[in-house]
Amino acid sequence: MTQAIYTQQPPSNFKFNILITAADATFKDEQALAQAELGTHIESQAEAVAPTLDPLTARDRRIIGEIIQVEPESVRTIWIEGGITVWVQFVEGGRLPFDRNWFATRVAEVKATLPETPRERNERLSEELEEACAVFGLYHGEINWLSFSTKLYQDGRFVGFVGCNQQGWYARPRQYGLNRLATSAELVIASLGVRATVAA
């Protein structure tokens, strides 16, 4: 009767009696660093070619977090499947399904009661100011985000100060003096005596 004996073979990359020197270790460290740098470069190039857009704003995440009672940062994304089910995907993995009509009703309810954050307020006011400046052919200086105020210029000439506080939009032609109040950025800029640009 024949007998088979199996022995453990060393891996093919195993070398007998080889001493690893400091130079070899340094080379491997440099190679690992170079590989990591290449990976980062490839990721940045891919992001430049096809940027990943986050479909949810911070406010969207706050609304979803309020509806399903989780931390807003834990929500990765949402999508609708089959026009019936809203799926909420979480950062750590896992997802929850909700009826689309129920979810839409809750979103409307929460939006109506959710207060605007200072950042959201500043973004909204900034967009309104940009649109009003475009109507009058103006540009503004650096915005003071705490008080939301800035200087307005037209063709390099100072026009006045504009801002928004609890009373609404205000403007004044000089540093000091009485504020002229209005309900919108466009109306308050017009109160400075600036005329709207006419399209040619």
Secondary structure as GFF3:
##gff-version 3
##sequence-region A 1 200
A	DSSP	alpha_helix	22	49	.	.	.	ID=ss1
A	DSSP	alpha_helix	58	68	.	.	.	ID=ss2
A	DSSP	three_ten_helix	72	74	.	.	.	ID=ss3
A	DSSP	beta_strand	75	81	.	.	.	ID=ss4
A	DSSP	beta_strand	85	90	.	.	.	ID=ss5
A	DSSP	beta_strand	95	99	.	.	.	ID=ss6
A	DSSP	alpha_helix	100	113	.	.	.	ID=ss7
A	DSSP	alpha_helix	118	136	.	.	.	ID=ss8
A	DSSP	beta_strand	139	140	.	.	.	ID=ss9
A	DSSP	beta_strand	149	154	.	.	.	ID=ss10
A	DSSP	beta_strand	157	165	.	.	.	ID=ss11
A	DSSP	beta_strand	168	172	.	.	.	ID=ss12
A	DSSP	beta_strand	180	182	.	.	.	ID=ss13
A	DSSP	alpha_helix	185	190	.	.	.	ID=ss14
###
